[in-house]
Amino acid sequence: MRLLVLGRSGQVGCALTQSLHGLGELIALDRAQLNLASADAIRTALRELQPQIIINAAAYTAVDAAESDEATAFQINAEAPRVIAEESERLGATLIHYSTDYVFDGGKQGACLEDDATAPLSVYGQSKLAGEQAIADVGGSHLILRTSWVYGLQGKNFLLTMLKLAETRDELAIVDDQIGAPTWAVTIADATAAIIRDSGELAQLAALSGVYHLCAGGYTSWFGFAQTIFSHASIHRKPKLRPISTAEYPTPAQRPRNSRLNTDKFRHAFGDLPAWDDALQACLQERLGSSA
């Protein structure tokens, strides 16, 4: 089986290159190798490579920058997935695409279900929702996996920001009224690999086409996330943490207050997912081992 990963240099893309090892012939491309802003480049690459499974881990993820760069956000997050889906259907391949909790407005009291009404608050969320809709409209074999609060040991994310700031800051003010499930990139990659490994054949994947919520179990606030990071991280300086409200930390893009995603559908179809704090400890342990 030939598997193609798009977005190799991103957090999830990096993890996928490890998790997918041994499942088939793996090809992984980064933005330097494939310009997702060019529909022609996408079509040419997919027709030449002819993958059987396409995993799109590439995205425009600069949430605040997207507010003033709407055209680029929609080009990468909506138009590129549409072209990829069209080519995937043409090849008879399965497309696995990652989306986000930002497609919701965060107003629901409990965890959002896959078929709950979407109402993104930001350009980023709007562009990701448009990508979901484009893939569904094409109608080929596809899995859209929504996740939340992604972090890892590469790229830019909350975990690495906290560890970096701890080197020079004695106190950090952290938002405490937004809740969600911090999800390790490796959790996403391992779950994706398990889907492919356990599916047996492409026809079975096609039968499961649709939207699923893939994020770690449980939930916390950004403040709670930071507390847990510093309680488990092996670092010399641990800053004092001060909880603040969203209003005290204004950003160009509005964030959902409640980013909880119900994962029952995913668990029923594909299996269990780890608790967010267990995954975080595993991530920090991996960081400790890599620095030894």
N, C-alpha and C positions, 0 to 999 in steps of 0.2 A: 504494500500500500504506500502511495506517495502522499506525504503530508506537507503542506505549505503553511508556514507561520509568517504572518505579516506583522511588522512592529517588533522585530527581534531585539532591538536595543532598549525597549521599554521595560518596566518592572515585570509585567506579566510575560512579555515576550522572552525575557532572559530566563525566567523560571520555566517556561515551556520547553526551551531547548534542552533542559535537564530532564523534566518529567516525561517528555515524549520519547526519550531515548529508547531504542529497541522496539518501537511499535511499527516501524516501517522506514522507508526512505524519507528522511527529514530534510526539508529545504527551508531555511529561515532568511528572510530579507529585512533589511532596515531601510530607513528613509533615503539613504544614499544610493541604495540599489534599486529602489522602486519609488517613484514619485507619485504619491497617492493623490496629488492635485491634478494629475493628468489622466483622464479617462483612457486615452490612447495607450499610455504606458501600462496601465493596469490590464487592459485587454490583451496587449501584446505579450506581457509576462505570463498571464494565466494560460493563454493559448499555447505558448511555447512549453511551459512546464507541465501542463495537464495534470494537476493534482487531483486526488480523489477526495481529500478532505482539506478544506481551507480554513485556517484559524486566524481570524482578524483581531489581533491584539493591538493594532495601531489606532491611535485616536489623537485628536487635539484635546488635551486635558488641562490647559491653562484656563481655569474657570474664570478668574477675574479678567484676564487679558481678552477673553472671548467677548466681553461686553463691548469692547471697542474694535474688535476684529471679527465681526460676525461672518463676513464672507469666507474667511479662511476656515473658521469653525464648521460652517455648513459644508464647505467643500470636502473637508477631511472626514467629518462625522456623519454626513448625510449622503452627499453625492458619491463619494468613493464606495461606501457600502452598497449603494444601489448598483453600481457598475460591477462590483465584485459578485453580488448576488446574481446578476444577469449572466455573467460568465460562468459562475458556479452551476447554474441551472443548465446552461448550454453544454457543459462538460458532464452533466449527470453527477456532480460532486455534492458533498454536504458542506455547508458553510456554518462554522461556529463563530459567533460574533459576541463581543462583550459590550454590555450597556451599563446603566448606572441608576442609583437611587434618585438622582437628580431629575428624573422624568416625573417625579411626584412633587407636590407642593409642601408635603410634611404636615398637613393639617389633620390627618387621620389620628385617632387616639391610639389604635393598636398598630400591628405590623401590616404593611401593605401586601395585598395579594396581587398576583400577576395580572388579573383582569380588572383591578380597581381603576377608576378614572385617573388619567394622567393630567398633570397641570404644571409643567416645569416653570420655575421662577426665574431662570437665568437663560442667557443665550446658549451656554454650554448644554444645559438640560434640554432646551428646545432642539438643538442640533442633534443630540443623541437620540431623542425621540423620533426625529425625522428620519434618522438612519434605521431605527427599528421598523418604522412604517414602510420605508422603501424596500427593505428586505422581505417583509411580509407581503407586500404588494407584488413582488416578483413571483413569489409562491413556490420556489424550489425547496429542496430539502435544507432545513436550517434550524439551528438552535441559537436563540438569543438569550444570553446569560447575563442578567443584571446583578451587579455586585455593589459593594459600598466601602468607602473609607480604606482604599487599597494602600498598603505600605509594603516595604521590603528593604533590602540592603543595597539596592541600586536606585538611581534616579532621585527625584525630589518627592518627599512625602513627610507626613507628620512625625513619624518615628525618627527619621534622620535629622529633621529640623530640631526636635527636642534634644537629641543627643549633641548636636552642634551648639545649640544655644547654652547648654549646660556647661560648656567649656569656659564661657565668659560671663554668664549672668548669674546673679545670686537669687533673683526672684523672677518668676514667669507668671503672667496673667493669662489664664486659659478659659475659653468659653465653656460654660457648664450647662447651657440650656438648649443644646443641640444633641440629639442622641442617635446612635446608630451602631453598627457592628464593624469594628476594625477588622479588615480581612487581609491576611498575608497573601502576597502574590503567589507564593508556593502552594497555598491552599487552593487557589483558583486553578493553577497549572496542574496540580495533582488530580483534582476533581475532573478536569478536562481530559487528562490522560486516561482516567478510569472509565469515563464515558466511552471513549474510543475503544479501549481495550475490552470492555465488557459487552460492547454492542454486537460483536460477532461479525456483522456484515452491514453494508451501507443501507440496505433496505430497512433494517431495524431502526437505524438512526432516522431515516426519512419518516418512519411511522411516528416518531416522537417529536416531530417538528413543532416548534412553538417557543414561547417565552418561559423562562425559568428564573427563579431567584437563587443565586449562588453566593452566599456570604457566610461568614462564621456564625456559630451559634451564640445566643445571648446578645446583650447590648450594653452600652455605656455612653457617657458623654465624652467630649474631647478632654475635659478636665479629668474624668475617671481614667481615660486612656493614658494621659500623661502620668497620673499617679502610678498606674500599673507599670508603665515603662520604667520609671525611676525606682520602683520597688524591686524590680528584677534585674535592671541593667548593672553590669559590673563596671562602674565608673567612679572616679575619685570625687568629682564635684556633683552634688545633687542639689539643685536649686529649690528654694521654697516655692510652692505653687499657690496661686491665688485665683479662686473661681470668679469669673466675670460673666456678664450677660452678653448676648449677641449685640445688643444696642451699644455696649461699651467697646465693641471691636468692629466698627463698620468696614465693609468691604464693597468693592464695585458690584459684585454679583451677590444676589440674595441666595442664602442656603436654606434647605428644608430644615425645620426644627426637629421633625421626627423622620429619620431615615431608616427606620426599622423595616426590614423586608421579611415576609413570611416565606420560609424555605420548605414548607411541607411538600409542595409539588415536586421539587427537586429531589428531596429525600426519598419520596415514594418511587420515583422513576430511576434514580441513580445511586442512592445510598446516603449514609450519614456524612455530616460535615463537622469538623472540630469546633470546640468552643473558642471564642476569640482570645480569651486570656491564655488558654493552653497553647494556641498557635503562636501567640506573642512570645511566650517563654521559649518555645522551640526556635523561633527566629533569633531571639537574643542569644540563645545557646549557640546557634550556628555562627553568629557574629563573633562570639567569644572564641570559638574554635578556629575561625578563619584568621583571627588576629594573633593567635598563639604562635 
